[in-house]
Amino acid sequence: MTSPVEAAEPDRAPARSDAPPPLPLTSPSSPPSSPSSSPSPSATRAGGRLRWLGLAAVLAVEVMDLLDTTIVGIASPSIRADFGGSSTQIQWITAAYTLSFAVLMITGARLGDIVGRHRMFLLGVAGFGACSALCACAVSPGMLIGTRAAQGAFAAMVLPQGIGLIREVFPAAEAGRAFALFGPVMGVSAVGGPVLGGYLTDADLLGTGWRAVFLINVPLAVAAFLVGLRALPASRAPRRTQLDLPGVVLVSAAVLLLVYPLVEGRDLGWPLWSYAMMAAALPVLLLFARRQRALRRRGRSPLVEPSLFRHRGFDGSLAVGVVFFGAMSGLILILTLFLQYGLGDSPLRAGATTIPMALGTAVGATLSGVWLGARFGRLTVQGGLVLTAAGVGALALTVHGTGGTPTGWQLSPALLAAGIGLGMVMAPFFDIALAGVSDDETGSASGVLNAVQQLGGSIGVAVLGTVFFSRAAHGTSPARATAAAAQTALWIAAAALAVSTAAAFLMPRRAHH
């Protein structure tokens, strides 16, 4: 795939090696290929050893990102018990990471073109590891939220660089084997985060408690840095580009204007300014789009290729992506909060309860990536959305049918079904979405999809978290109120997923192969 810079400059030669990564769960069945995907001399001399080590470094970074997106939810009640603070602060601990990631993702890809992808990869890994250590040392909710936002910023620096670097050390004949590892590894990491988070929080290793969910990143970051330093080649775009700073400011402002009032509004009683901020997000986004079109007319490189949004298939994919990843992130947060607040489970037990969903995701991603996606294309995504919606609805019915006190075994069938559906969607979604754009727009489209994935997660946490905490604050007893809150949030997620099935008809029928 091409980078946003390359996609924005049609006068480049078609051979490219500086693509941003596909989304963390891109389909293994159709990896990108390019004439420039030739191994570096050092990798060739090592007989392939260094190139596979380089892939391991990139996978380690992807795992850290997905763990940090999901692992914190299971530790949130312990963090609140330690620090105090409001329910809004719990939402921000999760949303701050995905929000800063979404805001800076496309910018991170462009910085790789400007200062060098290898340099940005190492800088991002080092910063991510340092911020993880600072998260573990946090002494207040505000400090933790700030360091989480910094984590997301460094993740946005490092993740756009990895796949482009890997393509340089793998010849076309080996690229398929390398990219085939992404789906299963990322799928299990995304949904297995709560399981690991529950163990680390409950185990209280060396008295660290919830802080261990951040400390686990430090050795991973150190290993990825050292391996990346040796095994990944120095690389940069063949033509120097410039960063559109006004564009960065506009798109950042639009996202903040939307997400900030969604998280803060409930605690403050939804004042008038919260609605005004959300309404202002649209004109600011339109100003950003206008600037991108103006840059293209002047022959300069926009952050986002304006022509992308003339493709109905790509627009439909964005709509599905926002809803799907929002529902996924919100579901994981609501489930872990209900298990701990409503049922009184320990973090370890709450994490163990989600194991069927993690296993289901691995099964769904494998089936979809290896067979279903290639054979049925868009129908696989739609089938996965329907199955996920049915699984989430079954969760709500199970909570209701058990009087708000289900056991882990009673939740397992619904969790397994929802997990299989999640995996079915994630594996082919990105390849199918990118089939709706032309070749010279692929890099920019990939960056936008990455950003939408993170933005959807932020919105899902904000909306479903707000619904949950609003409903949980009213009721005859905390247990009943929490169960009712979980049911309401789950039904909203199920309805959104069902509606997105219709939007998926706008997606391209199949991925390009």
C-alpha positions as CSV (number, residue, x, y, z in Angstrom):
1,M,0.0,0.0,0.0
2,T,1.1,3.5,-0.6
3,S,1.6,6.2,2.0
4,P,-0.6,9.3,2.2
5,V,2.2,11.3,0.7
6,E,2.6,9.0,-2.2
7,A,-1.1,8.7,-2.9
8,A,-1.3,12.5,-2.9
9,E,1.4,12.8,-5.6
10,P,0.5,11.1,-8.8
11,D,3.7,12.1,-10.5
12,R,5.6,9.5,-8.5
13,A,6.8,6.3,-10.0
14,P,4.5,3.3,-9.2
15,A,7.1,1.4,-7.3
16,R,6.7,2.3,-3.6
17,S,8.1,1.0,-0.4
18,D,7.0,3.5,2.2
19,A,3.4,2.6,2.7
20,P,1.7,3.1,6.0
21,P,0.4,-0.1,7.6
22,P,-2.9,-1.5,6.9
23,L,-5.2,-1.6,9.8
24,P,-4.0,-3.9,12.6
25,L,-6.3,-6.7,11.4
26,T,-5.9,-6.4,7.7
27,S,-6.7,-9.5,5.7
28,P,-3.8,-11.9,5.3
29,S,-5.2,-13.2,2.1
30,S,-4.2,-10.2,0.0
31,P,-1.0,-8.6,1.2
32,P,0.3,-5.6,-0.7
33,S,3.1,-6.2,-3.2
34,S,5.4,-3.9,-5.0
35,P,8.4,-4.1,-7.2
36,S,10.3,-2.3,-4.5
37,S,9.6,-5.0,-2.0
38,S,13.1,-6.3,-2.2
39,P,15.2,-7.4,0.8
40,S,17.8,-5.1,2.2
41,P,21.4,-6.2,1.9
42,S,21.7,-6.8,5.6
43,A,18.6,-9.0,5.6
44,T,19.8,-10.9,2.6
45,R,23.2,-11.6,4.1
46,A,21.5,-12.9,7.3
47,G,19.7,-15.6,5.2
48,G,16.3,-14.2,6.2
49,R,16.9,-14.1,9.9
50,L,16.9,-10.4,10.2
51,R,13.8,-9.9,8.1
52,W,11.8,-12.2,10.4
53,L,13.2,-10.4,13.4
54,G,12.1,-7.1,11.9
55,L,8.6,-8.5,11.4
56,A,8.6,-9.6,15.1
57,A,9.5,-6.0,16.1
58,V,6.6,-4.7,14.0
59,L,4.2,-7.3,15.4
60,A,5.3,-6.4,19.0
61,V,4.4,-2.8,18.4
62,E,1.0,-3.8,17.0
63,V,0.4,-6.0,20.0
64,M,1.3,-3.2,22.4
65,D,-1.2,-0.8,20.7
66,L,-4.1,-3.3,20.7
67,L,-3.4,-4.3,24.3
68,D,-3.4,-0.7,25.4
69,T,-6.7,-0.1,23.6
70,T,-8.4,-2.9,25.4
71,I,-6.4,-3.9,28.5
72,V,-7.1,-0.7,30.5
73,G,-10.8,-1.3,30.7
74,I,-10.5,-4.3,33.0
75,A,-8.2,-2.3,35.3
76,S,-10.4,0.8,35.5
77,P,-12.4,-0.2,38.6
78,S,-9.1,-0.8,40.4
79,I,-7.7,2.5,39.2
80,R,-10.8,4.3,40.5
81,A,-10.6,2.5,43.8
82,D,-7.0,3.6,44.1
83,F,-7.3,7.2,42.9
84,G,-11.0,8.0,43.4
85,G,-12.3,10.4,40.7
86,S,-15.4,10.4,38.6
87,S,-16.8,7.9,36.1
88,T,-15.9,10.5,33.4
89,Q,-12.3,10.1,34.3
90,I,-12.5,6.4,33.8
91,Q,-13.9,7.0,30.3
92,W,-11.0,9.4,29.6
93,I,-8.4,6.9,30.7
94,T,-9.5,4.8,27.7
95,A,-10.6,7.6,25.3
96,A,-7.5,9.7,25.7
97,Y,-5.3,7.1,24.1
98,T,-7.6,6.3,21.1
99,L,-8.4,10.0,20.6
100,S,-4.8,11.2,20.4
101,F,-4.0,8.2,18.2
102,A,-6.9,9.1,15.8
103,V,-6.0,12.8,15.7
104,L,-2.3,12.2,14.9
105,M,-2.3,8.9,12.8
106,I,-2.2,10.5,9.4
107,T,0.3,13.1,10.7
108,G,2.5,10.3,11.9
109,A,2.5,8.7,8.5
110,R,3.5,12.0,6.9
111,L,6.3,12.6,9.4
112,G,7.8,9.2,8.4
113,D,8.1,10.5,4.9
114,I,9.7,13.8,6.1
115,V,12.2,12.6,8.6
116,G,12.6,8.9,7.7
117,R,10.4,5.9,8.6
118,H,13.2,4.0,10.5
119,R,13.9,7.0,12.6
120,M,10.2,7.6,13.4
121,F,9.7,3.9,14.2
122,L,12.5,4.0,16.8
123,L,11.4,7.3,18.2
124,G,7.8,6.1,18.5
125,V,8.8,2.8,20.2
126,A,11.0,4.6,22.7
127,G,8.4,7.2,23.4
128,F,5.7,4.6,23.8
129,G,7.7,2.6,26.3
130,A,8.6,5.7,28.3
131,C,5.0,6.9,28.4
132,S,4.0,3.4,29.5
133,A,6.4,3.6,32.5
134,L,5.0,7.1,33.3
135,C,1.5,5.7,33.2
136,A,2.5,3.1,35.8
137,C,4.0,5.9,37.9
138,A,0.9,8.1,37.8
139,V,-0.2,9.6,41.1
140,S,-3.5,11.1,40.0
141,P,-6.2,10.5,37.4
142,G,-5.1,13.7,35.6
143,M,-1.6,12.5,35.3
144,L,-2.7,9.1,34.0
145,I,-5.0,10.6,31.4
146,G,-2.2,12.9,30.2
147,T,0.3,10.1,29.9
148,R,-2.3,8.0,28.1
149,A,-2.8,10.7,25.6
150,A,1.0,10.9,25.1
151,Q,1.0,7.1,24.6
152,G,-1.5,7.5,21.8
153,A,0.6,10.2,20.2
154,F,3.7,8.0,20.1
155,A,1.6,5.1,18.8
156,A,0.6,7.3,16.0
157,M,4.2,8.0,15.2
158,V,5.3,4.3,15.1
159,L,2.4,2.3,13.7
160,P,2.3,4.0,10.2
161,Q,6.0,3.1,9.7
162,G,6.2,-0.6,10.4
163,I,4.6,-2.3,7.4
164,G,6.4,-0.1,4.9
165,L,9.7,-1.0,6.5
166,I,8.8,-4.7,6.4
167,R,8.0,-4.5,2.7
168,E,11.5,-3.4,2.1
169,V,13.1,-6.5,3.7
170,F,10.7,-9.1,2.3
171,P,10.7,-10.1,-1.4
172,A,7.3,-10.5,-3.0
173,A,7.5,-14.3,-2.8
174,E,7.7,-14.1,1.1
175,A,5.4,-11.2,1.6
176,G,2.3,-13.3,1.8
177,R,3.7,-15.4,4.6
178,A,4.7,-12.3,6.6
179,F,1.4,-10.6,6.3
180,A,-0.5,-13.7,7.0
181,L,0.7,-13.5,10.6
182,F,-1.1,-10.2,11.2
183,G,-4.7,-11.4,11.4
184,P,-4.5,-14.1,14.0
185,V,-1.9,-12.2,16.2
186,M,-3.8,-8.9,16.1
187,G,-7.3,-10.6,16.6
188,V,-6.2,-12.4,19.7
189,S,-4.4,-9.3,21.0
190,A,-7.4,-7.0,20.6
191,V,-9.9,-9.2,22.4
192,G,-7.5,-11.0,24.7
193,G,-6.4,-7.7,26.3
194,P,-9.0,-8.0,29.1
195,V,-7.9,-11.5,29.9
196,L,-4.3,-10.4,30.4
197,G,-5.4,-7.2,32.1
198,G,-7.4,-9.2,34.6
199,Y,-4.6,-11.5,35.4
200,L,-2.0,-8.7,35.8
201,T,-4.3,-6.6,38.0
202,D,-5.4,-9.4,40.3
203,A,-2.0,-11.0,40.5
204,D,-0.5,-7.8,42.1
205,L,3.0,-8.7,40.9
206,L,5.5,-7.2,43.3
207,G,2.8,-5.0,44.7
208,T,2.2,-3.2,41.3
209,G,-1.5,-4.0,41.0
210,W,-3.2,-2.2,38.1
211,R,0.1,-0.6,37.2
212,A,1.4,-3.9,35.7
213,V,-1.0,-3.4,32.7
214,F,1.3,-0.5,31.7
215,L,4.6,-1.9,32.8
216,I,4.2,-5.0,30.5
217,N,4.8,-2.6,27.6
218,V,8.2,-1.6,28.8
219,P,10.1,-4.9,28.0
220,L,8.2,-5.2,24.8
221,A,9.2,-1.7,23.8
222,V,12.8,-2.3,24.7
223,A,12.9,-5.5,22.7
224,A,11.2,-3.9,19.7
225,F,13.6,-0.9,19.8
226,L,16.7,-3.1,19.9
227,V,15.5,-5.5,17.2
228,G,14.2,-2.6,15.0
229,L,17.6,-0.8,15.4
230,R,19.4,-3.8,13.9
231,A,16.9,-5.6,11.6
232,L,14.8,-2.8,10.0
233,P,16.4,-0.7,7.2
234,A,16.8,3.1,7.2
235,S,14.2,4.3,4.8
236,R,12.4,7.5,3.7
237,A,10.3,8.8,0.8
238,P,12.3,9.4,-2.4
239,R,11.0,13.0,-2.5
240,R,10.9,15.4,0.5
241,T,7.4,16.6,1.4
242,Q,6.0,19.1,3.8
243,L,3.7,18.7,6.7
244,D,0.4,20.6,6.4
245,L,0.3,22.1,9.9
246,P,-2.9,24.1,9.4
247,G,-4.6,20.8,8.2
248,V,-3.3,19.1,11.4
249,V,-4.8,21.8,13.6
250,L,-8.1,21.7,11.8
251,V,-8.6,17.9,11.8
252,S,-7.5,17.8,15.5
253,A,-9.9,20.5,16.5
254,A,-12.8,18.8,14.7
255,V,-12.2,15.5,16.5
256,L,-11.8,17.2,19.9
257,L,-14.9,19.2,19.4
258,L,-16.9,16.0,18.8
259,V,-15.4,13.7,21.5
260,Y,-14.7,16.0,24.4
261,P,-18.4,17.0,25.1
262,L,-19.5,13.4,24.6
263,V,-17.3,12.3,27.5
264,E,-17.7,15.4,29.7
265,G,-21.3,16.3,29.0
266,R,-23.0,13.8,31.4
267,D,-21.1,14.8,34.5
268,L,-21.8,18.5,33.8
269,G,-25.5,18.1,33.1
270,W,-25.2,18.6,29.3
271,P,-24.7,22.4,29.3
272,L,-25.4,24.4,26.2
273,W,-21.7,24.6,25.3
274,S,-21.5,20.8,25.0
275,Y,-24.1,20.8,22.2
276,A,-22.4,23.9,20.6
277,M,-19.1,22.1,20.5
278,M,-20.5,19.0,18.8
279,A,-22.3,21.2,16.3
280,A,-19.1,23.1,15.6
281,A,-17.2,19.9,14.7
282,L,-19.0,19.8,11.3
283,P,-18.0,23.2,9.9
284,V,-14.4,22.8,11.2
285,L,-14.3,19.4,9.3
286,L,-15.6,21.1,6.2
287,L,-12.9,23.8,6.5
288,F,-10.3,20.9,6.7
289,A,-11.8,19.3,3.6
290,R,-11.8,22.7,1.7
291,R,-8.1,23.1,2.6
292,Q,-7.2,19.7,1.3
293,R,-8.9,20.4,-2.0
294,A,-7.1,23.7,-2.3
295,L,-3.7,22.0,-1.6
296,R,-4.4,19.4,-4.3
297,R,-5.3,22.2,-6.8
298,R,-2.0,23.9,-6.1
299,G,-0.1,20.7,-6.7
300,R,0.9,20.3,-3.0
301,S,0.4,17.2,-0.8
302,P,-2.7,17.2,1.4
303,L,-3.0,15.2,4.5
304,V,-6.0,13.4,3.0
305,E,-6.6,12.9,-0.7
306,P,-9.9,14.8,-1.3
307,S,-11.0,12.5,-4.2
308,L,-11.4,9.6,-1.7
309,F,-14.8,10.8,-0.7
310,R,-16.2,10.6,-4.2
311,H,-16.1,6.8,-3.9
312,R,-19.4,5.5,-2.6
313,G,-17.8,2.2,-1.6
314,F,-15.1,4.0,0.5
315,D,-17.7,6.3,2.2
316,G,-19.8,3.3,3.1
317,S,-16.8,1.5,4.5
318,L,-16.0,4.5,6.7
319,A,-19.6,4.5,8.1
320,V,-19.4,0.8,8.8
321,G,-16.0,1.2,10.4
322,V,-17.0,3.9,12.8
323,V,-20.0,1.9,14.0
324,F,-18.2,-1.4,14.2
325,F,-15.1,-0.3,16.0
326,G,-17.1,2.0,18.3
327,A,-19.4,-0.9,19.2
328,M,-16.4,-3.2,19.7
329,S,-14.5,-0.8,22.0
330,G,-17.6,0.2,23.9
331,L,-18.7,-3.5,24.3
332,I,-15.4,-4.5,25.9
333,L,-15.5,-1.5,28.3
334,I,-19.2,-2.1,29.3
335,L,-18.7,-5.8,29.7
336,T,-15.7,-5.4,32.1
337,L,-17.4,-2.7,34.1
338,F,-20.6,-4.8,34.5
339,L,-18.7,-7.9,35.6
340,Q,-16.8,-5.9,38.2
341,Y,-19.3,-3.3,39.4
342,G,-22.5,-5.3,38.9
343,L,-21.4,-8.9,39.7
344,G,-18.5,-8.0,42.0
345,D,-16.0,-10.1,40.1
346,S,-12.3,-9.7,40.6
347,P,-10.3,-8.4,37.6
348,L,-8.9,-11.9,37.1
349,R,-12.4,-13.5,37.0
350,A,-13.8,-10.8,34.9
351,G,-11.0,-11.2,32.4
352,A,-11.4,-15.0,32.4
353,T,-15.1,-14.5,31.6
354,T,-14.2,-12.9,28.3
355,I,-12.1,-15.8,27.1
356,P,-14.9,-17.3,24.9
357,M,-15.0,-13.9,23.0
358,A,-11.2,-14.0,22.5
359,L,-11.3,-17.6,21.2
360,G,-14.3,-16.8,19.0
361,T,-12.5,-13.8,17.5
362,A,-9.5,-16.0,16.7
363,V,-11.7,-18.6,15.0
364,G,-13.7,-16.0,13.1
365,A,-10.6,-14.1,11.9
366,T,-8.9,-17.3,10.8
367,L,-12.0,-18.6,8.9
368,S,-12.7,-15.3,7.3
369,G,-9.1,-14.5,6.4
370,V,-8.3,-17.9,4.9
371,W,-11.5,-18.8,3.2
372,L,-14.8,-16.8,3.8
373,G,-13.4,-13.4,2.9
374,A,-11.9,-14.5,-0.4
375,R,-15.0,-16.5,-1.4
376,F,-17.9,-14.3,-0.3
377,G,-16.3,-10.8,0.0
378,R,-18.7,-8.2,1.4
379,L,-21.2,-10.9,2.5
380,T,-18.6,-12.1,5.0
381,V,-18.5,-8.7,6.6
382,Q,-22.3,-8.5,6.7
383,G,-22.6,-11.9,8.1
384,G,-20.1,-11.0,10.8
385,L,-22.0,-7.8,11.7
386,V,-25.3,-9.8,12.0
387,L,-23.6,-12.5,14.1
388,T,-22.0,-9.9,16.4
389,A,-25.3,-8.0,16.8
390,A,-27.0,-11.3,17.6
391,G,-24.3,-12.2,20.1
392,V,-24.5,-8.7,21.8
393,G,-28.3,-8.9,21.9
394,A,-28.0,-12.4,23.4
395,L,-25.8,-11.0,26.1
396,A,-28.4,-8.4,27.0
397,L,-31.1,-11.1,27.1
398,T,-28.9,-13.3,29.3
399,V,-28.4,-10.5,31.8
400,H,-32.1,-9.9,31.8
401,G,-33.1,-13.5,32.1
402,T,-30.8,-14.2,35.0
403,G,-32.1,-11.2,37.0
404,G,-28.9,-9.3,36.4
405,T,-26.6,-12.0,38.0
406,P,-25.4,-14.3,35.1
407,T,-22.5,-16.7,35.6
408,G,-19.6,-16.8,33.3
409,W,-20.9,-20.1,31.8
410,Q,-24.3,-18.5,31.1
411,L,-22.6,-15.7,29.2
412,S,-20.2,-17.9,27.3
413,P,-22.4,-18.9,24.3
414,A,-23.3,-15.2,23.6
415,L,-19.7,-14.1,24.0
416,L,-18.5,-16.9,21.7
417,A,-21.0,-15.9,19.0
418,A,-20.1,-12.2,19.3
419,G,-16.4,-13.0,19.1
420,I,-16.8,-15.1,16.0
421,G,-18.7,-12.2,14.4
422,L,-16.0,-9.7,15.4
423,G,-13.3,-11.9,13.8
424,M,-15.4,-12.4,10.6
425,V,-15.6,-8.6,10.1
426,M,-12.1,-7.6,11.1
427,A,-10.1,-9.9,8.8
428,P,-11.5,-8.9,5.4
429,F,-12.9,-5.5,6.2
430,F,-9.9,-3.4,5.3
431,D,-9.0,-5.1,2.0
432,I,-12.6,-4.8,0.9
433,A,-12.8,-1.1,2.0
434,L,-9.7,-0.3,0.0
435,A,-11.0,-2.0,-3.1
436,G,-13.3,1.0,-3.4
437,V,-10.5,3.5,-4.3
438,S,-8.0,3.8,-7.1
439,D,-4.4,2.6,-6.8
440,D,-3.0,6.1,-6.4
441,E,-5.4,6.8,-3.5
442,T,-4.7,3.6,-1.6
443,G,-2.1,5.1,0.8
444,S,-4.3,8.0,1.8
445,A,-7.3,5.7,2.2
446,S,-5.3,3.4,4.4
447,G,-4.4,6.3,6.7
448,V,-8.0,7.5,6.9
449,L,-9.2,4.0,7.8
450,N,-6.6,3.7,10.5
451,A,-7.7,7.0,11.9
452,V,-11.4,6.1,11.7
453,Q,-10.7,2.9,13.6
454,Q,-9.3,4.8,16.5
455,L,-11.9,7.6,16.3
456,G,-14.7,5.0,16.3
457,G,-13.2,3.5,19.4
458,S,-13.2,6.9,21.1
459,I,-16.8,7.6,20.2
460,G,-17.9,4.1,21.2
461,V,-16.3,4.5,24.6
462,A,-17.7,7.9,25.1
463,V,-21.3,7.1,24.0
464,L,-21.7,3.7,25.6
465,G,-19.8,4.7,28.7
466,T,-22.0,7.7,29.1
467,V,-25.2,5.5,28.7
468,F,-23.9,3.0,31.2
469,F,-22.9,5.4,33.9
470,S,-26.0,7.5,33.4
471,R,-28.3,4.4,33.9
472,A,-26.2,3.0,36.7
473,A,-26.6,6.1,38.7
474,H,-30.4,5.5,39.1
475,G,-32.1,2.5,40.6
476,T,-33.3,0.8,43.7
477,S,-30.0,-1.0,44.3
478,P,-26.5,-0.7,42.8
479,A,-26.6,-4.2,41.4
480,R,-30.0,-3.8,39.7
481,A,-29.0,-0.4,38.4
482,T,-25.7,-1.7,36.9
483,A,-27.5,-4.7,35.3
484,A,-30.1,-2.3,33.8
485,A,-27.3,0.0,32.6
486,A,-25.5,-2.9,30.9
487,Q,-28.6,-4.1,29.2
488,T,-29.4,-0.6,27.8
489,A,-25.8,-0.1,26.5
490,L,-25.7,-3.6,25.0
491,W,-29.0,-3.1,23.1
492,I,-27.7,0.2,21.7
493,A,-24.6,-1.5,20.5
494,A,-26.6,-4.4,19.0
495,A,-28.9,-2.0,17.2
496,A,-26.0,0.1,15.8
497,L,-24.3,-3.1,14.5
498,A,-27.6,-4.2,12.9
499,V,-28.0,-0.9,11.2
500,S,-24.4,-0.9,9.9
501,T,-25.3,-4.2,8.1
502,A,-27.4,-2.1,5.7
503,A,-24.7,0.5,5.3
504,A,-22.3,-2.4,4.3
505,F,-24.3,-2.7,1.1
506,L,-22.4,0.4,0.0
507,M,-19.0,-1.3,0.4
508,P,-17.3,-2.9,-2.6
509,R,-18.4,-6.5,-3.3
510,R,-14.9,-7.9,-3.1
511,A,-11.3,-7.0,-2.3
512,H,-8.7,-6.5,-5.1
513,H,-6.4,-9.5,-5.5
